[in-house]
Structures are given as C-alpha cells and as structure tokens.
Amino acid sequence: MPVYEDLQETYPGAGTFKFGYDAESSRDLVNRVRRGKKRAICAPLAEFEGEPEAMPVAGRTDIVALWDNTPALVVKTVRVDQVRYCDVNTNMAASDLGEDDFIGWRKATKAAIKRDHKFDPEMMLVFEFFQLIEDLDGRQIEPRS
C-alpha cells in the first residue's frame, strides 16, 4: 500500500490557491511555472478587503492546486508590490503571464478583472512574486477532504 504525504506536515501553515479560471487555464499556468516562465500572480487589491489574512506576504509558502484540487506545486512568496494597473511595466507583466507579451497581458488581465470586479485602469493590483520550491508532479500526496 502506498505511503501518502500530508503536505501540511511538510509545509506547515501553507495556504492553497489555484491559477486560472478553468481546468485548462489552470494546467497551462502551472506548466508555465514548471518551465520557469511564470514567476508572479496579480489580483485586484479589492479581493483582499474582506480577507486581510489572504493578503500575500514575503516569506509565505503556498501550495498551488490544479482545478480539481490536486496539489501541483509549492511556491514561496519573495516580494509583494501594490501597483496601479496602468503602471504595470513589461517585466511585471511577463512575470505574471509567463511570456513576453505586454499587450496580451493587458487584455487577459482586464478580462479577468471584469469577471468579478468593475475595471478601472487606475485600480490597484497586488503583484505577488514567487519562487518554485517544489514540483509535486508524481508525488503521492494525501487527498484533501
């Protein structure tokens, strides 16, 4: 019988989050992290107003899950910046998107924001820069209930 690892024992206090808006985008973004392309995630500051404990902080470790809640990666936050959408630079956009396509980042991010928020080009974003700590592909991990 296989032995399953409890990630909360290995990474105590780690939170869990997902990339993307469906199974396909989630898998694509996880693969961009695996290839070393995606090194950041951003969200409107408004998403954290009701949950200040969810605000990223440097040094925090998180488990990135696929859309079906299967743990995929462990990342550590290395820097958190607050910046207006209109002030995001090309390096920030490339770190979030996982490729060098500033116009593509603007379009995709604007569309993502509009799903849940009123878009304003001067709205504040939280940019969380992270490093990959562990790729969990192939590990036997205790299912989370």
CNS distance restraints for C-alpha pairs under 8 A (distance, minus, plus):
assign (resid   2 and name CA) (resid 140 and name CA) 7.63 0.50 0.50
assign (resid   3 and name CA) (resid 140 and name CA) 7.06 0.50 0.50
assign (resid   4 and name CA) (resid 140 and name CA) 5.07 0.50 0.50
assign (resid   4 and name CA) (resid 141 and name CA) 4.78 0.50 0.50
assign (resid   4 and name CA) (resid 142 and name CA) 4.91 0.50 0.50
assign (resid   5 and name CA) (resid  10 and name CA) 7.89 0.50 0.50
assign (resid   5 and name CA) (resid 140 and name CA) 6.28 0.50 0.50
assign (resid   5 and name CA) (resid 141 and name CA) 4.63 0.50 0.50
assign (resid   5 and name CA) (resid 142 and name CA) 5.43 0.50 0.50
assign (resid   6 and name CA) (resid  10 and name CA) 6.73 0.50 0.50
assign (resid   6 and name CA) (resid 141 and name CA) 6.14 0.50 0.50
assign (resid   6 and name CA) (resid 142 and name CA) 5.28 0.50 0.50
assign (resid   7 and name CA) (resid  11 and name CA) 5.70 0.50 0.50
assign (resid   7 and name CA) (resid  12 and name CA) 7.64 0.50 0.50
assign (resid   7 and name CA) (resid 141 and name CA) 7.06 0.50 0.50
assign (resid   7 and name CA) (resid 142 and name CA) 7.59 0.50 0.50
assign (resid   8 and name CA) (resid  12 and name CA) 4.81 0.50 0.50
assign (resid   8 and name CA) (resid  13 and name CA) 6.67 0.50 0.50
assign (resid   8 and name CA) (resid  14 and name CA) 6.66 0.50 0.50
assign (resid  11 and name CA) (resid  61 and name CA) 7.35 0.50 0.50
assign (resid  13 and name CA) (resid  61 and name CA) 7.75 0.50 0.50
assign (resid  14 and name CA) (resid  60 and name CA) 7.32 0.50 0.50
assign (resid  14 and name CA) (resid  61 and name CA) 5.22 0.50 0.50
assign (resid  14 and name CA) (resid  62 and name CA) 4.73 0.50 0.50
assign (resid  14 and name CA) (resid  63 and name CA) 6.41 0.50 0.50
assign (resid  15 and name CA) (resid  61 and name CA) 7.09 0.50 0.50
assign (resid  15 and name CA) (resid  62 and name CA) 4.77 0.50 0.50
assign (resid  15 and name CA) (resid  63 and name CA) 6.08 0.50 0.50
assign (resid  16 and name CA) (resid  62 and name CA) 5.53 0.50 0.50
assign (resid  16 and name CA) (resid  63 and name CA) 4.66 0.50 0.50
assign (resid  16 and name CA) (resid  64 and name CA) 5.72 0.50 0.50
assign (resid  16 and name CA) (resid  65 and name CA) 6.68 0.50 0.50
assign (resid  17 and name CA) (resid  62 and name CA) 7.35 0.50 0.50
assign (resid  17 and name CA) (resid  63 and name CA) 6.57 0.50 0.50
assign (resid  17 and name CA) (resid  64 and name CA) 5.23 0.50 0.50
assign (resid  17 and name CA) (resid  65 and name CA) 6.05 0.50 0.50
assign (resid  18 and name CA) (resid  26 and name CA) 6.82 0.50 0.50
assign (resid  18 and name CA) (resid  64 and name CA) 5.55 0.50 0.50
assign (resid  18 and name CA) (resid  65 and name CA) 5.17 0.50 0.50
assign (resid  18 and name CA) (resid  66 and name CA) 6.12 0.50 0.50
assign (resid  18 and name CA) (resid  67 and name CA) 6.58 0.50 0.50
assign (resid  19 and name CA) (resid  25 and name CA) 7.38 0.50 0.50
assign (resid  19 and name CA) (resid  26 and name CA) 4.95 0.50 0.50
assign (resid  19 and name CA) (resid  29 and name CA) 6.36 0.50 0.50
assign (resid  19 and name CA) (resid  30 and name CA) 7.20 0.50 0.50
assign (resid  19 and name CA) (resid  64 and name CA) 7.44 0.50 0.50
assign (resid  19 and name CA) (resid  65 and name CA) 7.77 0.50 0.50
assign (resid  19 and name CA) (resid  66 and name CA) 7.49 0.50 0.50
assign (resid  19 and name CA) (resid  67 and name CA) 7.93 0.50 0.50
assign (resid  20 and name CA) (resid  25 and name CA) 4.96 0.50 0.50
assign (resid  20 and name CA) (resid  26 and name CA) 4.55 0.50 0.50
assign (resid  20 and name CA) (resid  29 and name CA) 6.99 0.50 0.50
assign (resid  21 and name CA) (resid  25 and name CA) 6.26 0.50 0.50
assign (resid  21 and name CA) (resid  26 and name CA) 6.77 0.50 0.50
assign (resid  22 and name CA) (resid  26 and name CA) 6.04 0.50 0.50
assign (resid  22 and name CA) (resid  67 and name CA) 6.46 0.50 0.50
assign (resid  23 and name CA) (resid  27 and name CA) 6.22 0.50 0.50
assign (resid  23 and name CA) (resid  66 and name CA) 7.12 0.50 0.50
assign (resid  23 and name CA) (resid  67 and name CA) 4.89 0.50 0.50
assign (resid  23 and name CA) (resid  68 and name CA) 7.36 0.50 0.50
assign (resid  24 and name CA) (resid  28 and name CA) 6.19 0.50 0.50
assign (resid  25 and name CA) (resid  29 and name CA) 6.11 0.50 0.50
assign (resid  26 and name CA) (resid  30 and name CA) 6.20 0.50 0.50
assign (resid  26 and name CA) (resid  66 and name CA) 5.87 0.50 0.50
assign (resid  26 and name CA) (resid  67 and name CA) 5.95 0.50 0.50
assign (resid  27 and name CA) (resid  31 and name CA) 6.14 0.50 0.50
assign (resid  27 and name CA) (resid  66 and name CA) 6.31 0.50 0.50
assign (resid  27 and name CA) (resid  67 and name CA) 7.60 0.50 0.50
assign (resid  28 and name CA) (resid  32 and name CA) 6.33 0.50 0.50
assign (resid  29 and name CA) (resid  33 and name CA) 6.45 0.50 0.50
assign (resid  29 and name CA) (resid  38 and name CA) 7.30 0.50 0.50
assign (resid  29 and name CA) (resid  98 and name CA) 7.85 0.50 0.50
assign (resid  30 and name CA) (resid  34 and name CA) 6.30 0.50 0.50
assign (resid  30 and name CA) (resid  64 and name CA) 7.92 0.50 0.50
assign (resid  30 and name CA) (resid  66 and name CA) 7.59 0.50 0.50
assign (resid  30 and name CA) (resid  72 and name CA) 7.38 0.50 0.50
assign (resid  30 and name CA) (resid  73 and name CA) 7.61 0.50 0.50
assign (resid  31 and name CA) (resid  35 and name CA) 6.21 0.50 0.50
assign (resid  32 and name CA) (resid  36 and name CA) 6.34 0.50 0.50
assign (resid  32 and name CA) (resid  37 and name CA) 5.21 0.50 0.50
assign (resid  32 and name CA) (resid  38 and name CA) 5.25 0.50 0.50
assign (resid  32 and name CA) (resid  98 and name CA) 5.97 0.50 0.50
assign (resid  33 and name CA) (resid  37 and name CA) 5.64 0.50 0.50
assign (resid  33 and name CA) (resid  38 and name CA) 4.63 0.50 0.50
assign (resid  33 and name CA) (resid  39 and name CA) 6.51 0.50 0.50
assign (resid  33 and name CA) (resid  98 and name CA) 7.57 0.50 0.50
assign (resid  33 and name CA) (resid 132 and name CA) 7.31 0.50 0.50
assign (resid  34 and name CA) (resid 132 and name CA) 7.83 0.50 0.50
assign (resid  34 and name CA) (resid 135 and name CA) 7.06 0.50 0.50
assign (resid  37 and name CA) (resid  95 and name CA) 6.99 0.50 0.50
assign (resid  37 and name CA) (resid  98 and name CA) 4.45 0.50 0.50
assign (resid  37 and name CA) (resid  99 and name CA) 6.52 0.50 0.50
assign (resid  38 and name CA) (resid  94 and name CA) 7.54 0.50 0.50
assign (resid  38 and name CA) (resid  95 and name CA) 5.28 0.50 0.50
assign (resid  38 and name CA) (resid  96 and name CA) 5.66 0.50 0.50
assign (resid  38 and name CA) (resid  97 and name CA) 6.14 0.50 0.50
assign (resid  38 and name CA) (resid  98 and name CA) 3.90 0.50 0.50
assign (resid  38 and name CA) (resid  99 and name CA) 7.48 0.50 0.50
assign (resid  39 and name CA) (resid  95 and name CA) 4.93 0.50 0.50
assign (resid  39 and name CA) (resid  96 and name CA) 6.14 0.50 0.50
assign (resid  39 and name CA) (resid  98 and name CA) 7.10 0.50 0.50
assign (resid  39 and name CA) (resid 129 and name CA) 5.80 0.50 0.50
assign (resid  39 and name CA) (resid 130 and name CA) 5.52 0.50 0.50
assign (resid  39 and name CA) (resid 131 and name CA) 6.41 0.50 0.50
assign (resid  40 and name CA) (resid  92 and name CA) 7.74 0.50 0.50
assign (resid  40 and name CA) (resid  95 and name CA) 5.20 0.50 0.50
assign (resid  40 and name CA) (resid  96 and name CA) 4.45 0.50 0.50
assign (resid  40 and name CA) (resid  97 and name CA) 7.91 0.50 0.50
assign (resid  40 and name CA) (resid 127 and name CA) 6.73 0.50 0.50
assign (resid  40 and name CA) (resid 128 and name CA) 5.37 0.50 0.50
assign (resid  40 and name CA) (resid 129 and name CA) 4.20 0.50 0.50
assign (resid  40 and name CA) (resid 130 and name CA) 5.76 0.50 0.50
assign (resid  41 and name CA) (resid  95 and name CA) 7.83 0.50 0.50
assign (resid  41 and name CA) (resid  96 and name CA) 5.07 0.50 0.50
assign (resid  41 and name CA) (resid 127 and name CA) 5.88 0.50 0.50
assign (resid  41 and name CA) (resid 128 and name CA) 5.34 0.50 0.50
assign (resid  41 and name CA) (resid 129 and name CA) 6.65 0.50 0.50
assign (resid  42 and name CA) (resid  96 and name CA) 6.86 0.50 0.50
assign (resid  42 and name CA) (resid 125 and name CA) 6.35 0.50 0.50
assign (resid  42 and name CA) (resid 126 and name CA) 5.38 0.50 0.50
assign (resid  42 and name CA) (resid 127 and name CA) 4.39 0.50 0.50
assign (resid  42 and name CA) (resid 128 and name CA) 6.08 0.50 0.50
assign (resid  43 and name CA) (resid  47 and name CA) 7.00 0.50 0.50
assign (resid  43 and name CA) (resid 113 and name CA) 7.80 0.50 0.50
assign (resid  43 and name CA) (resid 125 and name CA) 5.46 0.50 0.50
assign (resid  43 and name CA) (resid 126 and name CA) 5.40 0.50 0.50
assign (resid  43 and name CA) (resid 127 and name CA) 6.86 0.50 0.50
assign (resid  44 and name CA) (resid  48 and name CA) 7.90 0.50 0.50
assign (resid  44 and name CA) (resid 113 and name CA) 7.22 0.50 0.50
assign (resid  44 and name CA) (resid 123 and name CA) 7.28 0.50 0.50
assign (resid  44 and name CA) (resid 124 and name CA) 6.03 0.50 0.50
assign (resid  44 and name CA) (resid 125 and name CA) 4.34 0.50 0.50
assign (resid  44 and name CA) (resid 126 and name CA) 6.04 0.50 0.50
assign (resid  45 and name CA) (resid  49 and name CA) 7.08 0.50 0.50
assign (resid  45 and name CA) (resid  82 and name CA) 7.80 0.50 0.50
assign (resid  45 and name CA) (resid 123 and name CA) 7.97 0.50 0.50
assign (resid  45 and name CA) (resid 124 and name CA) 5.57 0.50 0.50
assign (resid  45 and name CA) (resid 125 and name CA) 5.07 0.50 0.50
assign (resid  45 and name CA) (resid 126 and name CA) 5.53 0.50 0.50
assign (resid  46 and name CA) (resid 124 and name CA) 7.91 0.50 0.50
assign (resid  47 and name CA) (resid  51 and name CA) 7.65 0.50 0.50
assign (resid  48 and name CA) (resid  52 and name CA) 5.38 0.50 0.50
assign (resid  48 and name CA) (resid  53 and name CA) 7.95 0.50 0.50
assign (resid  48 and name CA) (resid  54 and name CA) 6.35 0.50 0.50
assign (resid  48 and name CA) (resid  55 and name CA) 5.90 0.50 0.50
assign (resid  51 and name CA) (resid  55 and name CA) 7.36 0.50 0.50
assign (resid  56 and name CA) (resid  60 and name CA) 7.26 0.50 0.50
assign (resid  56 and name CA) (resid  77 and name CA) 7.34 0.50 0.50
assign (resid  56 and name CA) (resid  80 and name CA) 6.79 0.50 0.50
assign (resid  56 and name CA) (resid 128 and name CA) 6.69 0.50 0.50
assign (resid  57 and name CA) (resid  77 and name CA) 6.63 0.50 0.50
assign (resid  57 and name CA) (resid  79 and name CA) 7.29 0.50 0.50
assign (resid  57 and name CA) (resid  80 and name CA) 6.39 0.50 0.50
assign (resid  58 and name CA) (resid  76 and name CA) 7.75 0.50 0.50
assign (resid  58 and name CA) (resid  77 and name CA) 4.88 0.50 0.50
assign (resid  58 and name CA) (resid  78 and name CA) 4.87 0.50 0.50
assign (resid  58 and name CA) (resid  79 and name CA) 5.15 0.50 0.50
assign (resid  58 and name CA) (resid  80 and name CA) 6.40 0.50 0.50
assign (resid  59 and name CA) (resid  76 and name CA) 6.16 0.50 0.50
assign (resid  59 and name CA) (resid  77 and name CA) 5.34 0.50 0.50
assign (resid  59 and name CA) (resid  78 and name CA) 5.95 0.50 0.50
assign (resid  60 and name CA) (resid  76 and name CA) 5.61 0.50 0.50
assign (resid  60 and name CA) (resid  77 and name CA) 5.40 0.50 0.50
assign (resid  61 and name CA) (resid  74 and name CA) 6.98 0.50 0.50
assign (resid  61 and name CA) (resid  75 and name CA) 5.71 0.50 0.50
assign (resid  61 and name CA) (resid  76 and name CA) 4.34 0.50 0.50
assign (resid  61 and name CA) (resid  77 and name CA) 6.42 0.50 0.50
assign (resid  62 and name CA) (resid  74 and name CA) 5.73 0.50 0.50
assign (resid  62 and name CA) (resid  75 and name CA) 5.42 0.50 0.50
assign (resid  62 and name CA) (resid  76 and name CA) 6.31 0.50 0.50
assign (resid  63 and name CA) (resid  71 and name CA) 6.48 0.50 0.50
assign (resid  63 and name CA) (resid  72 and name CA) 7.30 0.50 0.50
assign (resid  63 and name CA) (resid  73 and name CA) 5.74 0.50 0.50
assign (resid  63 and name CA) (resid  74 and name CA) 4.55 0.50 0.50
assign (resid  63 and name CA) (resid  75 and name CA) 6.41 0.50 0.50
assign (resid  64 and name CA) (resid  71 and name CA) 6.03 0.50 0.50
assign (resid  64 and name CA) (resid  72 and name CA) 5.71 0.50 0.50
assign (resid  64 and name CA) (resid  73 and name CA) 5.02 0.50 0.50
assign (resid  64 and name CA) (resid  74 and name CA) 6.06 0.50 0.50
assign (resid  64 and name CA) (resid  75 and name CA) 7.27 0.50 0.50
assign (resid  65 and name CA) (resid  69 and name CA) 5.09 0.50 0.50
assign (resid  65 and name CA) (resid  70 and name CA) 5.26 0.50 0.50
assign (resid  65 and name CA) (resid  71 and name CA) 4.23 0.50 0.50
assign (resid  65 and name CA) (resid  72 and name CA) 5.19 0.50 0.50
assign (resid  65 and name CA) (resid  73 and name CA) 6.94 0.50 0.50
assign (resid  66 and name CA) (resid  70 and name CA) 5.29 0.50 0.50
assign (resid  66 and name CA) (resid  71 and name CA) 6.32 0.50 0.50
assign (resid  66 and name CA) (resid  72 and name CA) 6.19 0.50 0.50
assign (resid  70 and name CA) (resid 143 and name CA) 7.73 0.50 0.50
assign (resid  71 and name CA) (resid 136 and name CA) 6.80 0.50 0.50
assign (resid  71 and name CA) (resid 141 and name CA) 7.80 0.50 0.50
assign (resid  72 and name CA) (resid 135 and name CA) 6.35 0.50 0.50
assign (resid  72 and name CA) (resid 136 and name CA) 5.01 0.50 0.50
assign (resid  72 and name CA) (resid 137 and name CA) 6.04 0.50 0.50
assign (resid  73 and name CA) (resid 132 and name CA) 7.27 0.50 0.50
assign (resid  73 and name CA) (resid 133 and name CA) 7.61 0.50 0.50
assign (resid  73 and name CA) (resid 134 and name CA) 5.75 0.50 0.50
assign (resid  73 and name CA) (resid 135 and name CA) 4.65 0.50 0.50
assign (resid  73 and name CA) (resid 136 and name CA) 5.28 0.50 0.50
assign (resid  73 and name CA) (resid 137 and name CA) 7.71 0.50 0.50
assign (resid  74 and name CA) (resid 132 and name CA) 6.23 0.50 0.50
assign (resid  74 and name CA) (resid 133 and name CA) 5.34 0.50 0.50
assign (resid  74 and name CA) (resid 134 and name CA) 4.99 0.50 0.50
assign (resid  74 and name CA) (resid 135 and name CA) 6.47 0.50 0.50
assign (resid  74 and name CA) (resid 136 and name CA) 7.36 0.50 0.50
assign (resid  75 and name CA) (resid 130 and name CA) 6.12 0.50 0.50
assign (resid  75 and name CA) (resid 131 and name CA) 5.53 0.50 0.50
assign (resid  75 and name CA) (resid 132 and name CA) 4.56 0.50 0.50
assign (resid  75 and name CA) (resid 133 and name CA) 5.07 0.50 0.50
assign (resid  75 and name CA) (resid 134 and name CA) 6.98 0.50 0.50
assign (resid  76 and name CA) (resid 130 and name CA) 5.28 0.50 0.50
assign (resid  76 and name CA) (resid 131 and name CA) 5.41 0.50 0.50
assign (resid  76 and name CA) (resid 132 and name CA) 6.59 0.50 0.50
assign (resid  76 and name CA) (resid 133 and name CA) 6.47 0.50 0.50
assign (resid  77 and name CA) (resid 128 and name CA) 6.57 0.50 0.50
assign (resid  77 and name CA) (resid 129 and name CA) 5.80 0.50 0.50
assign (resid  77 and name CA) (resid 130 and name CA) 4.21 0.50 0.50
assign (resid  77 and name CA) (resid 131 and name CA) 6.59 0.50 0.50
assign (resid  78 and name CA) (resid 128 and name CA) 7.70 0.50 0.50
assign (resid  78 and name CA) (resid 129 and name CA) 5.69 0.50 0.50
assign (resid  78 and name CA) (resid 130 and name CA) 5.13 0.50 0.50
assign (resid  78 and name CA) (resid 131 and name CA) 6.81 0.50 0.50
assign (resid  79 and name CA) (resid 128 and name CA) 6.02 0.50 0.50
assign (resid  79 and name CA) (resid 129 and name CA) 5.12 0.50 0.50
assign (resid  79 and name CA) (resid 130 and name CA) 6.97 0.50 0.50
assign (resid  80 and name CA) (resid 126 and name CA) 6.90 0.50 0.50
assign (resid  80 and name CA) (resid 127 and name CA) 5.60 0.50 0.50
assign (resid  80 and name CA) (resid 128 and name CA) 4.62 0.50 0.50
assign (resid  80 and name CA) (resid 129 and name CA) 6.19 0.50 0.50
assign (resid  81 and name CA) (resid 126 and name CA) 5.85 0.50 0.50
assign (resid  81 and name CA) (resid 127 and name CA) 5.08 0.50 0.50
assign (resid  81 and name CA) (resid 128 and name CA) 6.65 0.50 0.50
assign (resid  82 and name CA) (resid 124 and name CA) 6.42 0.50 0.50
assign (resid  82 and name CA) (resid 125 and name CA) 5.58 0.50 0.50
assign (resid  82 and name CA) (resid 126 and name CA) 4.65 0.50 0.50
assign (resid  82 and name CA) (resid 127 and name CA) 6.12 0.50 0.50
assign (resid  83 and name CA) (resid  87 and name CA) 6.38 0.50 0.50
assign (resid  83 and name CA) (resid  88 and name CA) 6.59 0.50 0.50
assign (resid  83 and name CA) (resid 124 and name CA) 5.45 0.50 0.50
assign (resid  83 and name CA) (resid 125 and name CA) 5.35 0.50 0.50
assign (resid  83 and name CA) (resid 126 and name CA) 6.62 0.50 0.50
assign (resid  83 and name CA) (resid 127 and name CA) 7.42 0.50 0.50
assign (resid  84 and name CA) (resid  88 and name CA) 6.64 0.50 0.50
assign (resid  84 and name CA) (resid 121 and name CA) 7.28 0.50 0.50
assign (resid  84 and name CA) (resid 122 and name CA) 5.20 0.50 0.50
assign (resid  84 and name CA) (resid 123 and name CA) 5.29 0.50 0.50
assign (resid  84 and name CA) (resid 124 and name CA) 4.26 0.50 0.50
assign (resid  84 and name CA) (resid 125 and name CA) 5.74 0.50 0.50
assign (resid  85 and name CA) (resid 121 and name CA) 5.46 0.50 0.50
assign (resid  85 and name CA) (resid 122 and name CA) 5.73 0.50 0.50
assign (resid  85 and name CA) (resid 123 and name CA) 5.86 0.50 0.50
assign (resid  85 and name CA) (resid 124 and name CA) 6.23 0.50 0.50
assign (resid  85 and name CA) (resid 125 and name CA) 6.21 0.50 0.50
assign (resid  86 and name CA) (resid 121 and name CA) 5.33 0.50 0.50
assign (resid  86 and name CA) (resid 122 and name CA) 5.76 0.50 0.50
assign (resid  86 and name CA) (resid 123 and name CA) 7.98 0.50 0.50
assign (resid  88 and name CA) (resid  92 and name CA) 6.25 0.50 0.50
assign (resid  88 and name CA) (resid  93 and name CA) 6.73 0.50 0.50
assign (resid  89 and name CA) (resid  93 and name CA) 6.29 0.50 0.50
assign (resid  90 and name CA) (resid  94 and name CA) 6.05 0.50 0.50
assign (resid  90 and name CA) (resid 100 and name CA) 7.63 0.50 0.50
assign (resid  90 and name CA) (resid 102 and name CA) 5.74 0.50 0.50
assign (resid  91 and name CA) (resid  95 and name CA) 6.15 0.50 0.50
assign (resid  92 and name CA) (resid  96 and name CA) 6.34 0.50 0.50
assign (resid  93 and name CA) (resid  97 and name CA) 5.97 0.50 0.50
assign (resid  93 and name CA) (resid 100 and name CA) 7.67 0.50 0.50
assign (resid  93 and name CA) (resid 101 and name CA) 7.70 0.50 0.50
assign (resid  93 and name CA) (resid 102 and name CA) 5.99 0.50 0.50
assign (resid  93 and name CA) (resid 105 and name CA) 5.98 0.50 0.50
assign (resid  93 and name CA) (resid 106 and name CA) 7.95 0.50 0.50
assign (resid  94 and name CA) (resid  98 and name CA) 5.39 0.50 0.50
assign (resid  94 and name CA) (resid  99 and name CA) 5.10 0.50 0.50
assign (resid  94 and name CA) (resid 100 and name CA) 4.93 0.50 0.50
assign (resid  94 and name CA) (resid 101 and name CA) 6.67 0.50 0.50
assign (resid  94 and name CA) (resid 102 and name CA) 6.88 0.50 0.50
assign (resid  94 and name CA) (resid 105 and name CA) 7.63 0.50 0.50
assign (resid  95 and name CA) (resid  99 and name CA) 7.31 0.50 0.50
assign (resid  95 and name CA) (resid 129 and name CA) 7.84 0.50 0.50
assign (resid  96 and name CA) (resid 105 and name CA) 7.99 0.50 0.50
assign (resid  97 and name CA) (resid 101 and name CA) 7.79 0.50 0.50
assign (resid  97 and name CA) (resid 105 and name CA) 6.08 0.50 0.50
assign (resid 101 and name CA) (resid 105 and name CA) 6.14 0.50 0.50
assign (resid 102 and name CA) (resid 106 and name CA) 6.25 0.50 0.50
assign (resid 103 and name CA) (resid 107 and name CA) 6.27 0.50 0.50
assign (resid 104 and name CA) (resid 108 and name CA) 6.04 0.50 0.50
assign (resid 105 and name CA) (resid 109 and name CA) 5.81 0.50 0.50
assign (resid 106 and name CA) (resid 110 and name CA) 5.94 0.50 0.50
assign (resid 107 and name CA) (resid 111 and name CA) 6.17 0.50 0.50
assign (resid 108 and name CA) (resid 112 and name CA) 6.13 0.50 0.50
assign (resid 109 and name CA) (resid 113 and name CA) 6.07 0.50 0.50
assign (resid 110 and name CA) (resid 114 and name CA) 6.18 0.50 0.50
assign (resid 110 and name CA) (resid 119 and name CA) 6.96 0.50 0.50
assign (resid 111 and name CA) (resid 115 and name CA) 6.60 0.50 0.50
assign (resid 112 and name CA) (resid 116 and name CA) 7.54 0.50 0.50
assign (resid 113 and name CA) (resid 117 and name CA) 5.57 0.50 0.50
assign (resid 113 and name CA) (resid 118 and name CA) 7.32 0.50 0.50
assign (resid 113 and name CA) (resid 119 and name CA) 6.31 0.50 0.50
assign (resid 114 and name CA) (resid 118 and name CA) 5.87 0.50 0.50
assign (resid 114 and name CA) (resid 119 and name CA) 5.72 0.50 0.50
assign (resid 119 and name CA) (resid 123 and name CA) 7.27 0.50 0.50
